[in-house]
Amino acid sequence: MSNHPIEVAIAIAISGLIAVIALLLSPRPTVELPAPASAPRPSIKLSRAELCALAREHNIQNAKWRARATKAEFVRALQQEVAS
C-alpha cells in the first residue's frame, strides 16, 4: 500500500466511520432511576405541622378542622384516607 496523502485520509475517514458505527450499535448501559420518595406514613412521631401538610395534600377535612385537630386526629384521618 502506498502512503499517498489521499489514501491515508480515506483510510482515516473509514476507520473513524467504523468507530462511530460501532459506538452507535453498542448496547448502552441502563441507568436505574432512584425510586420516587414516598410521602411519609402518618405516624404520631411526625410533627403537627408535617401531619397538617399531609392532611392538606390529601384534602382531608377543611382548614378549620385542620386548625383545631390534634395529632391523633390527624393520624386517624390520614390512615383512613390511605386505607381507602
N, CA, C and O atoms as a Maestro MAE file, in Angstrom:
{
 s_m_m2io_version
 :::
 2.0.0
}

f_m_ct {
 s_m_title
 :::
 protein
 m_atom[336] {
  # First column is atom index #
  i_m_mmod_type
  r_m_x_coord
  r_m_y_coord
  r_m_z_coord
  i_m_residue_number
  s_m_chain_name
  s_m_pdb_residue_name
  s_m_pdb_atom_name
  i_m_atomic_number
  :::
  1 25 0.843 -1.164 0.000 1 A "MET " " N  " 7
  2 3 0.000 0.000 0.000 1 A "MET " " CA " 6
  3 2 0.897 1.239 0.000 1 A "MET " " C  " 6
  4 15 1.898 1.302 0.714 1 A "MET " " O  " 8
  5 25 0.526 2.189 -0.790 2 A "SER " " N  " 7
  6 3 1.327 3.406 -0.868 2 A "SER " " CA " 6
  7 2 0.900 4.378 0.216 2 A "SER " " C  " 6
  8 15 -0.179 4.249 0.794 2 A "SER " " O  " 8
  9 25 1.743 5.336 0.481 3 A "ASN " " N  " 7
  10 3 1.455 6.329 1.512 3 A "ASN " " CA " 6
  11 2 1.016 7.644 0.893 3 A "ASN " " C  " 6
  12 15 1.419 8.717 1.342 3 A "ASN " " O  " 8
  13 25 0.208 7.556 -0.114 4 A "HIS " " N  " 7
  14 3 -0.303 8.758 -0.767 4 A "HIS " " CA " 6
  15 2 -1.229 9.468 0.213 4 A "HIS " " C  " 6
  16 15 -2.025 8.807 0.880 4 A "HIS " " O  " 8
  17 25 -1.150 10.820 0.324 5 A "PRO " " N  " 7
  18 3 -1.946 11.544 1.317 5 A "PRO " " CA " 6
  19 2 -3.451 11.323 1.188 5 A "PRO " " C  " 6
  20 15 -4.144 11.275 2.204 5 A "PRO " " O  " 8
  21 25 -3.968 11.190 -0.008 6 A "ILE " " N  " 7
  22 3 -5.414 10.986 -0.181 6 A "ILE " " CA " 6
  23 2 -5.809 9.610 0.331 6 A "ILE " " C  " 6
  24 15 -6.848 9.466 0.975 6 A "ILE " " O  " 8
  25 25 -5.002 8.604 0.055 7 A "GLU " " N  " 7
  26 3 -5.302 7.246 0.534 7 A "GLU " " CA " 6
  27 2 -5.256 7.184 2.058 7 A "GLU " " C  " 6
  28 15 -6.072 6.512 2.689 7 A "GLU " " O  " 8
  29 25 -4.300 7.888 2.634 8 A "VAL " " N  " 7
  30 3 -4.190 7.917 4.095 8 A "VAL " " CA " 6
  31 2 -5.420 8.609 4.692 8 A "VAL " " C  " 6
  32 15 -5.968 8.146 5.693 8 A "VAL " " O  " 8
  33 25 -5.850 9.710 4.082 9 A "ALA " " N  " 7
  34 3 -7.021 10.443 4.569 9 A "ALA " " CA " 6
  35 2 -8.275 9.588 4.459 9 A "ALA " " C  " 6
  36 15 -9.109 9.586 5.365 9 A "ALA " " O  " 8
  37 25 -8.412 8.864 3.355 10 A "ILE " " N  " 7
  38 3 -9.572 7.979 3.163 10 A "ILE " " CA " 6
  39 2 -9.553 6.865 4.207 10 A "ILE " " C  " 6
  40 15 -10.595 6.525 4.767 10 A "ILE " " O  " 8
  41 25 -8.390 6.300 4.469 11 A "ALA " " N  " 7
  42 3 -8.275 5.220 5.459 11 A "ALA " " CA " 6
  43 2 -8.654 5.735 6.856 11 A "ALA " " C  " 6
  44 15 -9.337 5.046 7.614 11 A "ALA " " O  " 8
  45 25 -8.209 6.940 7.182 12 A "ILE " " N  " 7
  46 3 -8.545 7.511 8.489 12 A "ILE " " CA " 6
  47 2 -10.040 7.786 8.575 12 A "ILE " " C  " 6
  48 15 -10.661 7.533 9.608 12 A "ILE " " O  " 8
  49 25 -10.623 8.304 7.494 13 A "ALA " " N  " 7
  50 3 -12.057 8.596 7.482 13 A "ALA " " CA " 6
  51 2 -12.874 7.320 7.617 13 A "ALA " " C  " 6
  52 15 -13.862 7.293 8.351 13 A "ALA " " O  " 8
  53 25 -12.476 6.264 6.919 14 A "ILE " " N  " 7
  54 3 -13.196 4.986 7.001 14 A "ILE " " CA " 6
  55 2 -13.087 4.397 8.404 14 A "ILE " " C  " 6
  56 15 -14.075 3.899 8.945 14 A "ILE " " O  " 8
  57 25 -11.895 4.450 8.995 15 A "SER " " N  " 7
  58 3 -11.743 3.895 10.349 15 A "SER " " CA " 6
  59 2 -12.553 4.716 11.355 15 A "SER " " C  " 6
  60 15 -13.111 4.159 12.300 15 A "SER " " O  " 8
  61 25 -12.619 6.025 11.160 16 A "GLY " " N  " 7
  62 3 -13.444 6.860 12.042 16 A "GLY " " CA " 6
  63 2 -14.915 6.542 11.895 16 A "GLY " " C  " 6
  64 15 -15.647 6.488 12.883 16 A "GLY " " O  " 8
  65 25 -15.356 6.327 10.649 17 A "LEU " " N  " 7
  66 3 -16.745 5.969 10.394 17 A "LEU " " CA " 6
  67 2 -17.095 4.629 11.034 17 A "LEU " " C  " 6
  68 15 -18.168 4.471 11.616 17 A "LEU " " O  " 8
  69 25 -16.194 3.684 10.923 18 A "ILE " " N  " 7
  70 3 -16.413 2.366 11.538 18 A "ILE " " CA " 6
  71 2 -16.500 2.508 13.064 18 A "ILE " " C  " 6
  72 15 -17.335 1.868 13.703 18 A "ILE " " O  " 8
  73 25 -15.642 3.342 13.638 19 A "ALA " " N  " 7
  74 3 -15.666 3.543 15.090 19 A "ALA " " CA " 6
  75 2 -16.992 4.169 15.534 19 A "ALA " " C  " 6
  76 15 -17.548 3.782 16.561 19 A "ALA " " O  " 8
  77 25 -17.500 5.138 14.760 20 A "VAL " " N  " 7
  78 3 -18.765 5.783 15.106 20 A "VAL " " CA " 6
  79 2 -19.920 4.794 14.995 20 A "VAL " " C  " 6
  80 15 -20.794 4.759 15.861 20 A "VAL " " O  " 8
  81 25 -19.928 3.996 13.939 21 A "ILE " " N  " 7
  82 3 -20.986 2.994 13.756 21 A "ILE " " CA " 6
  83 2 -20.945 1.970 14.888 21 A "ILE " " C  " 6
  84 15 -21.989 1.587 15.415 21 A "ILE " " O  " 8
  85 25 -19.748 1.527 15.263 22 A "ALA " " N  " 7
  86 3 -19.620 0.566 16.368 22 A "ALA " " CA " 6
  87 2 -20.124 1.171 17.673 22 A "ALA " " C  " 6
  88 15 -20.764 0.491 18.474 22 A "ALA " " O  " 8
  89 25 -19.833 2.443 17.882 23 A "LEU " " N  " 7
  90 3 -20.293 3.104 19.092 23 A "LEU " " CA " 6
  91 2 -21.822 3.208 19.117 23 A "LEU " " C  " 6
  92 15 -22.445 3.004 20.159 23 A "LEU " " O  " 8
  93 25 -22.418 3.525 17.971 24 A "LEU " " N  " 7
  94 3 -23.872 3.630 17.905 24 A "LEU " " CA " 6
  95 2 -24.573 2.286 18.065 24 A "LEU " " C  " 6
  96 15 -25.683 2.223 18.595 24 A "LEU " " O  " 8
  97 25 -23.943 1.227 17.617 25 A "LEU " " N  " 7
  98 3 -24.560 -0.098 17.678 25 A "LEU " " CA " 6
  99 2 -24.311 -0.813 19.014 25 A "LEU " " C  " 6
  100 15 -24.973 -1.807 19.313 25 A "LEU " " O  " 8
  101 25 -23.379 -0.325 19.805 26 A "SER " " N  " 7
  102 3 -23.084 -0.995 21.068 26 A "SER " " CA " 6
  103 2 -24.229 -0.766 22.050 26 A "SER " " C  " 6
  104 15 -24.840 0.302 22.051 26 A "SER " " O  " 8
  105 25 -24.520 -1.758 22.882 27 A "PRO " " N  " 7
  106 3 -25.619 -1.594 23.851 27 A "PRO " " CA " 6
  107 2 -25.254 -0.554 24.898 27 A "PRO " " C  " 6
  108 15 -24.129 -0.517 25.397 27 A "PRO " " O  " 8
  109 25 -26.205 0.268 25.213 28 A "ARG " " N  " 7
  110 3 -25.995 1.318 26.209 28 A "ARG " " CA " 6
  111 2 -26.303 0.753 27.604 28 A "ARG " " C  " 6
  112 15 -27.255 -0.009 27.771 28 A "ARG " " O  " 8
  113 25 -25.510 1.122 28.582 29 A "PRO " " N  " 7
  114 3 -25.843 0.683 29.947 29 A "PRO " " CA " 6
  115 2 -27.106 1.393 30.408 29 A "PRO " " C  " 6
  116 15 -27.283 2.590 30.182 29 A "PRO " " O  " 8
  117 25 -27.966 0.644 31.048 30 A "THR " " N  " 7
  118 3 -29.210 1.249 31.528 30 A "THR " " CA " 6
  119 2 -28.951 1.949 32.849 30 A "THR " " C  " 6
  120 15 -28.219 1.450 33.703 30 A "THR " " O  " 8
  121 25 -29.545 3.076 32.997 31 A "VAL " " N  " 7
  122 3 -29.406 3.850 34.225 31 A "VAL " " CA " 6
  123 2 -30.706 3.700 34.999 31 A "VAL " " C  " 6
  124 15 -31.780 4.061 34.518 31 A "VAL " " O  " 8
  125 25 -30.591 3.167 36.195 32 A "GLU " " N  " 7
  126 3 -31.776 2.996 37.018 32 A "GLU " " CA " 6
  127 2 -32.040 4.291 37.775 32 A "GLU " " C  " 6
  128 15 -31.162 4.829 38.449 32 A "GLU " " O  " 8
  129 25 -33.244 4.766 37.650 33 A "LEU " " N  " 7
  130 3 -33.641 5.961 38.375 33 A "LEU " " CA " 6
  131 2 -33.958 5.588 39.810 33 A "LEU " " C  " 6
  132 15 -34.502 4.514 40.069 33 A "LEU " " O  " 8
  133 25 -33.624 6.456 40.737 34 A "PRO " " N  " 7
  134 3 -33.952 6.139 42.126 34 A "PRO " " CA " 6
  135 2 -35.465 6.104 42.302 34 A "PRO " " C  " 6
  136 15 -36.211 6.805 41.619 34 A "PRO " " O  " 8
  137 25 -35.879 5.284 43.222 35 A "ALA " " N  " 7
  138 3 -37.316 5.175 43.496 35 A "ALA " " CA " 6
  139 2 -37.830 6.523 43.984 35 A "ALA " " C  " 6
  140 15 -37.160 7.203 44.762 35 A "ALA " " O  " 8
  141 25 -39.004 6.904 43.533 36 A "PRO " " N  " 7
  142 3 -39.530 8.186 43.988 36 A "PRO " " CA " 6
  143 2 -39.736 8.178 45.497 36 A "PRO " " C  " 6
  144 15 -40.183 7.191 46.081 36 A "PRO " " O  " 8
  145 25 -39.402 9.284 46.095 37 A "ALA " " N  " 7
  146 3 -39.551 9.384 47.545 37 A "ALA " " CA " 6
  147 2 -41.031 9.337 47.891 37 A "ALA " " C  " 6
  148 15 -41.820 10.171 47.449 37 A "ALA " " O  " 8
  149 25 -41.379 8.360 48.678 38 A "SER " " N  " 7
  150 3 -42.784 8.235 49.049 38 A "SER " " CA " 6
  151 2 -43.079 9.200 50.195 38 A "SER " " C  " 6
  152 15 -42.208 9.540 50.995 38 A "SER " " O  " 8
  153 25 -44.291 9.611 50.240 39 A "ALA " " N  " 7
  154 3 -44.704 10.521 51.306 39 A "ALA " " CA " 6
  155 2 -44.581 9.790 52.635 39 A "ALA " " C  " 6
  156 15 -44.799 8.581 52.698 39 A "ALA " " O  " 8
  157 25 -44.239 10.501 53.684 40 A "PRO " " N  " 7
  158 3 -44.112 9.839 54.979 40 A "PRO " " CA " 6
  159 2 -45.450 9.251 55.420 40 A "PRO " " C  " 6
  160 15 -46.510 9.840 55.206 40 A "PRO " " O  " 8
  161 25 -45.374 8.091 56.031 41 A "ARG " " N  " 7
  162 3 -46.599 7.455 56.515 41 A "ARG " " CA " 6
  163 2 -47.105 8.210 57.726 41 A "ARG " " C  " 6
  164 15 -46.318 8.694 58.539 41 A "ARG " " O  " 8
  165 25 -48.411 8.309 57.845 42 A "PRO " " N  " 7
  166 3 -48.955 9.019 59.003 42 A "PRO " " CA " 6
  167 2 -48.558 8.309 60.291 42 A "PRO " " C  " 6
  168 15 -48.822 7.121 60.477 42 A "PRO " " O  " 8
  169 25 -47.931 9.054 61.154 43 A "SER " " N  " 7
  170 3 -47.468 8.485 62.411 43 A "SER " " CA " 6
  171 2 -47.499 9.571 63.469 43 A "SER " " C  " 6
  172 15 -47.326 10.751 63.163 43 A "SER " " O  " 8
  173 25 -47.717 9.181 64.695 44 A "ILE " " N  " 7
  174 3 -47.748 10.130 65.803 44 A "ILE " " CA " 6
  175 2 -46.357 10.726 66.013 44 A "ILE " " C  " 6
  176 15 -46.221 11.752 66.680 44 A "ILE " " O  " 8
  177 25 -45.317 10.092 65.448 45 A "LYS " " N  " 7
  178 3 -43.950 10.590 65.580 45 A "LYS " " CA " 6
  179 2 -43.710 11.842 64.740 45 A "LYS " " C  " 6
  180 15 -42.776 12.596 65.014 45 A "LYS " " O  " 8
  181 25 -44.547 12.074 63.713 46 A "LEU " " N  " 7
  182 3 -44.410 13.269 62.888 46 A "LEU " " CA " 6
  183 2 -44.856 14.494 63.684 46 A "LEU " " C  " 6
  184 15 -45.665 14.396 64.607 46 A "LEU " " O  " 8
  185 25 -44.322 15.624 63.313 47 A "SER " " N  " 7
  186 3 -44.748 16.856 63.990 47 A "SER " " CA " 6
  187 2 -46.157 17.220 63.534 47 A "SER " " C  " 6
  188 15 -46.639 16.722 62.516 47 A "SER " " O  " 8
  189 25 -46.800 18.080 64.285 48 A "ARG " " N  " 7
  190 3 -48.159 18.500 63.937 48 A "ARG " " CA " 6
  191 2 -48.159 19.228 62.596 48 A "ARG " " C  " 6
  192 15 -49.092 19.084 61.806 48 A "ARG " " O  " 8
  193 25 -47.106 20.014 62.340 49 A "ALA " " N  " 7
  194 3 -47.014 20.744 61.071 49 A "ALA " " CA " 6
  195 2 -46.899 19.775 59.890 49 A "ALA " " C  " 6
  196 15 -47.509 19.990 58.842 49 A "ALA " " O  " 8
  197 25 -46.109 18.703 60.069 50 A "GLU " " N  " 7
  198 3 -45.975 17.701 58.999 50 A "GLU " " CA " 6
  199 2 -47.307 16.987 58.760 50 A "GLU " " C  " 6
  200 15 -47.702 16.755 57.617 50 A "GLU " " O  " 8
  201 25 -47.985 16.645 59.841 51 A "LEU " " N  " 7
  202 3 -49.285 15.990 59.719 51 A "LEU " " CA " 6
  203 2 -50.302 16.910 59.041 51 A "LEU " " C  " 6
  204 15 -51.109 16.466 58.224 51 A "LEU " " O  " 8
  205 25 -50.252 18.190 59.389 52 A "CYS " " N  " 7
  206 3 -51.170 19.159 58.780 52 A "CYS " " CA " 6
  207 2 -50.891 19.279 57.285 52 A "CYS " " C  " 6
  208 15 -51.822 19.352 56.483 52 A "CYS " " O  " 8
  209 25 -49.618 19.298 56.908 53 A "ALA " " N  " 7
  210 3 -49.260 19.376 55.485 53 A "ALA " " CA " 6
  211 2 -49.732 18.138 54.739 53 A "ALA " " C  " 6
  212 15 -50.233 18.244 53.620 53 A "ALA " " O  " 8
  213 25 -49.579 16.962 55.345 54 A "LEU " " N  " 7
  214 3 -50.068 15.725 54.725 54 A "LEU " " CA " 6
  215 2 -51.577 15.769 54.549 54 A "LEU " " C  " 6
  216 15 -52.102 15.388 53.503 54 A "LEU " " O  " 8
  217 25 -52.268 16.238 55.581 55 A "ALA " " N  " 7
  218 3 -53.729 16.327 55.507 55 A "ALA " " CA " 6
  219 2 -54.152 17.297 54.407 55 A "ALA " " C  " 6
  220 15 -55.126 17.048 53.697 55 A "ALA " " O  " 8
  221 25 -53.425 18.393 54.268 56 A "ARG " " N  " 7
  222 3 -53.732 19.360 53.221 56 A "ARG " " CA " 6
  223 2 -53.514 18.740 51.841 56 A "ARG " " C  " 6
  224 15 -54.318 18.951 50.932 56 A "ARG " " O  " 8
  225 25 -52.430 17.975 51.680 57 A "GLU " " N  " 7
  226 3 -52.142 17.308 50.404 57 A "GLU " " CA " 6
  227 2 -53.243 16.316 50.038 57 A "GLU " " C  " 6
  228 15 -53.602 16.177 48.869 57 A "GLU " " O  " 8
  229 25 -53.772 15.630 51.047 58 A "HIS " " N  " 7
  230 3 -54.799 14.612 50.806 58 A "HIS " " CA " 6
  231 2 -56.217 15.187 50.863 58 A "HIS " " C  " 6
  232 15 -57.195 14.444 50.783 58 A "HIS " " O  " 8
  233 25 -56.321 16.492 51.000 59 A "ASN " " N  " 7
  234 3 -57.626 17.170 51.071 59 A "ASN " " CA " 6
  235 2 -58.521 16.592 52.166 59 A "ASN " " C  " 6
  236 15 -59.703 16.329 51.946 59 A "ASN " " O  " 8
  237 25 -57.946 16.403 53.325 60 A "ILE " " N  " 7
  238 3 -58.706 15.854 54.455 60 A "ILE " " CA " 6
  239 2 -59.367 16.989 55.204 60 A "ILE " " C  " 6
  240 15 -58.712 17.942 55.626 60 A "ILE " " O  " 8
  241 25 -60.668 16.875 55.361 61 A "GLN " " N  " 7
  242 3 -61.488 17.859 56.061 61 A "GLN " " CA " 6
  243 2 -61.299 19.243 55.445 61 A "GLN " " C  " 6
  244 15 -61.117 19.373 54.234 61 A "GLN " " O  " 8
  245 25 -61.343 20.269 56.285 62 A "ASN " " N  " 7
  246 3 -61.176 21.636 55.793 62 A "ASN " " CA " 6
  247 2 -60.170 22.358 56.689 62 A "ASN " " C  " 6
  248 15 -59.672 21.792 57.663 62 A "ASN " " O  " 8
  249 25 -59.881 23.603 56.352 63 A "ALA " " N  " 7
  250 3 -58.857 24.357 57.078 63 A "ALA " " CA " 6
  251 2 -59.232 24.543 58.548 63 A "ALA " " C  " 6
  252 15 -58.370 24.505 59.426 63 A "ALA " " O  " 8
  253 25 -60.511 24.742 58.807 64 A "LYS " " N  " 7
  254 3 -60.964 24.934 60.185 64 A "LYS " " CA " 6
  255 2 -60.713 23.672 61.011 64 A "LYS " " C  " 6
  256 15 -60.241 23.754 62.145 64 A "LYS " " O  " 8
  257 25 -61.031 22.502 60.440 65 A "TRP " " N  " 7
  258 3 -60.796 21.240 61.142 65 A "TRP " " CA " 6
  259 2 -59.306 21.036 61.367 65 A "TRP " " C  " 6
  260 15 -58.884 20.634 62.451 65 A "TRP " " O  " 8
  261 25 -58.510 21.315 60.337 66 A "ARG " " N  " 7
  262 3 -57.065 21.117 60.466 66 A "ARG " " CA " 6
  263 2 -56.472 22.056 61.521 66 A "ARG " " C  " 6
  264 15 -55.495 21.704 62.181 66 A "ARG " " O  " 8
  265 25 -57.053 23.236 61.682 67 A "ALA " " N  " 7
  266 3 -56.527 24.202 62.656 67 A "ALA " " CA " 6
  267 2 -56.726 23.732 64.089 67 A "ALA " " C  " 6
  268 15 -55.917 24.055 64.959 67 A "ALA " " O  " 8
  269 25 -57.800 22.964 64.353 68 A "ARG " " N  " 7
  270 3 -58.065 22.545 65.730 68 A "ARG " " CA " 6
  271 2 -57.792 21.064 65.986 68 A "ARG " " C  " 6
  272 15 -57.912 20.612 67.125 68 A "ARG " " O  " 8
  273 25 -57.430 20.302 64.961 69 A "ALA " " N  " 7
  274 3 -57.228 18.856 65.125 69 A "ALA " " CA " 6
  275 2 -55.959 18.546 65.916 69 A "ALA " " C  " 6
  276 15 -54.948 19.243 65.822 69 A "ALA " " O  " 8
  277 25 -56.055 17.480 66.693 70 A "THR " " N  " 7
  278 3 -54.881 17.016 67.436 70 A "THR " " CA " 6
  279 2 -54.070 16.089 66.548 70 A "THR " " C  " 6
  280 15 -54.517 15.680 65.476 70 A "THR " " O  " 8
  281 25 -52.868 15.765 67.012 71 A "LYS " " N  " 7
  282 3 -52.024 14.861 66.230 71 A "LYS " " CA " 6
  283 2 -52.720 13.516 66.030 71 A "LYS " " C  " 6
  284 15 -52.665 12.935 64.946 71 A "LYS " " O  " 8
  285 25 -53.371 13.030 67.076 72 A "ALA " " N  " 7
  286 3 -54.055 11.733 66.983 72 A "ALA " " CA " 6
  287 2 -55.169 11.778 65.940 72 A "ALA " " C  " 6
  288 15 -55.355 10.824 65.184 72 A "ALA " " O  " 8
  289 25 -55.909 12.884 65.900 73 A "GLU " " N  " 7
  290 3 -56.982 13.011 64.904 73 A "GLU " " CA " 6
  291 2 -56.413 13.054 63.481 73 A "GLU " " C  " 6
  292 15 -56.970 12.464 62.555 73 A "GLU " " O  " 8
  293 25 -55.289 13.767 63.330 74 A "PHE " " N  " 7
  294 3 -54.630 13.793 62.024 74 A "PHE " " CA " 6
  295 2 -54.232 12.392 61.583 74 A "PHE " " C  " 6
  296 15 -54.508 11.978 60.457 74 A "PHE " " O  " 8
  297 25 -53.577 11.667 62.492 75 A "VAL " " N  " 7
  298 3 -53.101 10.318 62.166 75 A "VAL " " CA " 6
  299 2 -54.277 9.419 61.809 75 A "VAL " " C  " 6
  300 15 -54.218 8.687 60.821 75 A "VAL " " O  " 8
  301 25 -55.341 9.467 62.602 76 A "ARG " " N  " 7
  302 3 -56.516 8.637 62.341 76 A "ARG " " CA " 6
  303 2 -57.116 8.951 60.965 76 A "ARG " " C  " 6
  304 15 -57.421 8.044 60.190 76 A "ARG " " O  " 8
  305 25 -57.280 10.241 60.675 77 A "ALA " " N  " 7
  306 3 -57.875 10.642 59.396 77 A "ALA " " CA " 6
  307 2 -56.971 10.264 58.216 77 A "ALA " " C  " 6
  308 15 -57.462 9.824 57.176 77 A "ALA " " O  " 8
  309 25 -55.672 10.434 58.373 78 A "LEU " " N  " 7
  310 3 -54.745 10.081 57.294 78 A "LEU " " CA " 6
  311 2 -54.698 8.573 57.071 78 A "LEU " " C  " 6
  312 15 -54.630 8.121 55.928 78 A "LEU " " O  " 8
  313 25 -54.734 7.791 58.144 79 A "GLN " " N  " 7
  314 3 -54.731 6.348 57.998 79 A "GLN " " CA " 6
  315 2 -56.001 5.867 57.308 79 A "GLN " " C  " 6
  316 15 -55.949 4.944 56.495 79 A "GLN " " O  " 8
  317 25 -57.136 6.477 57.622 80 A "GLN " " N  " 7
  318 3 -58.380 6.120 56.930 80 A "GLN " " CA " 6
  319 2 -58.295 6.474 55.459 80 A "GLN " " C  " 6
  320 15 -58.775 5.718 54.614 80 A "GLN " " O  " 8
  321 25 -57.690 7.616 55.136 81 A "GLU " " N  " 7
  322 3 -57.544 8.041 53.741 81 A "GLU " " CA " 6
  323 2 -56.646 7.082 52.969 81 A "GLU " " C  " 6
  324 15 -56.946 6.719 51.832 81 A "GLU " " O  " 8
  325 25 -55.554 6.678 53.587 82 A "VAL " " N  " 7
  326 3 -54.615 5.762 52.932 82 A "VAL " " CA " 6
  327 2 -55.250 4.392 52.747 82 A "VAL " " C  " 6
  328 15 -55.015 3.731 51.735 82 A "VAL " " O  " 8
  329 25 -56.051 3.963 53.712 83 A "ALA " " N  " 7
  330 3 -56.694 2.632 53.641 83 A "ALA " " CA " 6
  331 2 -57.753 2.591 52.542 83 A "ALA " " C  " 6
  332 15 -57.991 1.536 51.955 83 A "ALA " " O  " 8
  333 25 -58.376 3.701 52.264 84 A "SER " " N  " 7
  334 3 -59.454 3.695 51.262 84 A "SER " " CA " 6
  335 2 -58.948 3.934 49.860 84 A "SER " " C  " 6
  336 15 -59.736 3.957 48.914 84 A "SER " " O  " 8
  :::
 }
 m_bond[335] {
  # First column is bond index #
  i_m_from
  i_m_to
  i_m_order
  :::
  1 1 2 1
  2 2 3 1
  3 3 4 2
  4 3 5 1
  5 5 6 1
  6 6 7 1
  7 7 8 2
  8 7 9 1
  9 9 10 1
  10 10 11 1
  11 11 12 2
  12 11 13 1
  13 13 14 1
  14 14 15 1
  15 15 16 2
  16 15 17 1
  17 17 18 1
  18 18 19 1
  19 19 20 2
  20 19 21 1
  21 21 22 1
  22 22 23 1
  23 23 24 2
  24 23 25 1
  25 25 26 1
  26 26 27 1
  27 27 28 2
  28 27 29 1
  29 29 30 1
  30 30 31 1
  31 31 32 2
  32 31 33 1
  33 33 34 1
  34 34 35 1
  35 35 36 2
  36 35 37 1
  37 37 38 1
  38 38 39 1
  39 39 40 2
  40 39 41 1
  41 41 42 1
  42 42 43 1
  43 43 44 2
  44 43 45 1
  45 45 46 1
  46 46 47 1
  47 47 48 2
  48 47 49 1
  49 49 50 1
  50 50 51 1
  51 51 52 2
  52 51 53 1
  53 53 54 1
  54 54 55 1
  55 55 56 2
  56 55 57 1
  57 57 58 1
  58 58 59 1
  59 59 60 2
  60 59 61 1
  61 61 62 1
  62 62 63 1
  63 63 64 2
  64 63 65 1
  65 65 66 1
  66 66 67 1
  67 67 68 2
  68 67 69 1
  69 69 70 1
  70 70 71 1
  71 71 72 2
  72 71 73 1
  73 73 74 1
  74 74 75 1
  75 75 76 2
  76 75 77 1
  77 77 78 1
  78 78 79 1
  79 79 80 2
  80 79 81 1
  81 81 82 1
  82 82 83 1
  83 83 84 2
  84 83 85 1
  85 85 86 1
  86 86 87 1
  87 87 88 2
  88 87 89 1
  89 89 90 1
  90 90 91 1
  91 91 92 2
  92 91 93 1
  93 93 94 1
  94 94 95 1
  95 95 96 2
  96 95 97 1
  97 97 98 1
  98 98 99 1
  99 99 100 2
  100 99 101 1
  101 101 102 1
  102 102 103 1
  103 103 104 2
  104 103 105 1
  105 105 106 1
  106 106 107 1
  107 107 108 2
  108 107 109 1
  109 109 110 1
  110 110 111 1
  111 111 112 2
  112 111 113 1
  113 113 114 1
  114 114 115 1
  115 115 116 2
  116 115 117 1
  117 117 118 1
  118 118 119 1
  119 119 120 2
  120 119 121 1
  121 121 122 1
  122 122 123 1
  123 123 124 2
  124 123 125 1
  125 125 126 1
  126 126 127 1
  127 127 128 2
  128 127 129 1
  129 129 130 1
  130 130 131 1
  131 131 132 2
  132 131 133 1
  133 133 134 1
  134 134 135 1
  135 135 136 2
  136 135 137 1
  137 137 138 1
  138 138 139 1
  139 139 140 2
  140 139 141 1
  141 141 142 1
  142 142 143 1
  143 143 144 2
  144 143 145 1
  145 145 146 1
  146 146 147 1
  147 147 148 2
  148 147 149 1
  149 149 150 1
  150 150 151 1
  151 151 152 2
  152 151 153 1
  153 153 154 1
  154 154 155 1
  155 155 156 2
  156 155 157 1
  157 157 158 1
  158 158 159 1
  159 159 160 2
  160 159 161 1
  161 161 162 1
  162 162 163 1
  163 163 164 2
  164 163 165 1
  165 165 166 1
  166 166 167 1
  167 167 168 2
  168 167 169 1
  169 169 170 1
  170 170 171 1
  171 171 172 2
  172 171 173 1
  173 173 174 1
  174 174 175 1
  175 175 176 2
  176 175 177 1
  177 177 178 1
  178 178 179 1
  179 179 180 2
  180 179 181 1
  181 181 182 1
  182 182 183 1
  183 183 184 2
  184 183 185 1
  185 185 186 1
  186 186 187 1
  187 187 188 2
  188 187 189 1
  189 189 190 1
  190 190 191 1
  191 191 192 2
  192 191 193 1
  193 193 194 1
  194 194 195 1
  195 195 196 2
  196 195 197 1
  197 197 198 1
  198 198 199 1
  199 199 200 2
  200 199 201 1
  201 201 202 1
  202 202 203 1
  203 203 204 2
  204 203 205 1
  205 205 206 1
  206 206 207 1
  207 207 208 2
  208 207 209 1
  209 209 210 1
  210 210 211 1
  211 211 212 2
  212 211 213 1
  213 213 214 1
  214 214 215 1
  215 215 216 2
  216 215 217 1
  217 217 218 1
  218 218 219 1
  219 219 220 2
  220 219 221 1
  221 221 222 1
  222 222 223 1
  223 223 224 2
  224 223 225 1
  225 225 226 1
  226 226 227 1
  227 227 228 2
  228 227 229 1
  229 229 230 1
  230 230 231 1
  231 231 232 2
  232 231 233 1
  233 233 234 1
  234 234 235 1
  235 235 236 2
  236 235 237 1
  237 237 238 1
  238 238 239 1
  239 239 240 2
  240 239 241 1
  241 241 242 1
  242 242 243 1
  243 243 244 2
  244 243 245 1
  245 245 246 1
  246 246 247 1
  247 247 248 2
  248 247 249 1
  249 249 250 1
  250 250 251 1
  251 251 252 2
  252 251 253 1
  253 253 254 1
  254 254 255 1
  255 255 256 2
  256 255 257 1
  257 257 258 1
  258 258 259 1
  259 259 260 2
  260 259 261 1
  261 261 262 1
  262 262 263 1
  263 263 264 2
  264 263 265 1
  265 265 266 1
  266 266 267 1
  267 267 268 2
  268 267 269 1
  269 269 270 1
  270 270 271 1
  271 271 272 2
  272 271 273 1
  273 273 274 1
  274 274 275 1
  275 275 276 2
  276 275 277 1
  277 277 278 1
  278 278 279 1
  279 279 280 2
  280 279 281 1
  281 281 282 1
  282 282 283 1
  283 283 284 2
  284 283 285 1
  285 285 286 1
  286 286 287 1
  287 287 288 2
  288 287 289 1
  289 289 290 1
  290 290 291 1
  291 291 292 2
  292 291 293 1
  293 293 294 1
  294 294 295 1
  295 295 296 2
  296 295 297 1
  297 297 298 1
  298 298 299 1
  299 299 300 2
  300 299 301 1
  301 301 302 1
  302 302 303 1
  303 303 304 2
  304 303 305 1
  305 305 306 1
  306 306 307 1
  307 307 308 2
  308 307 309 1
  309 309 310 1
  310 310 311 1
  311 311 312 2
  312 311 313 1
  313 313 314 1
  314 314 315 1
  315 315 316 2
  316 315 317 1
  317 317 318 1
  318 318 319 1
  319 319 320 2
  320 319 321 1
  321 321 322 1
  322 322 323 1
  323 323 324 2
  324 323 325 1
  325 325 326 1
  326 326 327 1
  327 327 328 2
  328 327 329 1
  329 329 330 1
  330 330 331 1
  331 331 332 2
  332 331 333 1
  333 333 334 1
  334 334 335 1
  335 335 336 2
  :::
 }
}
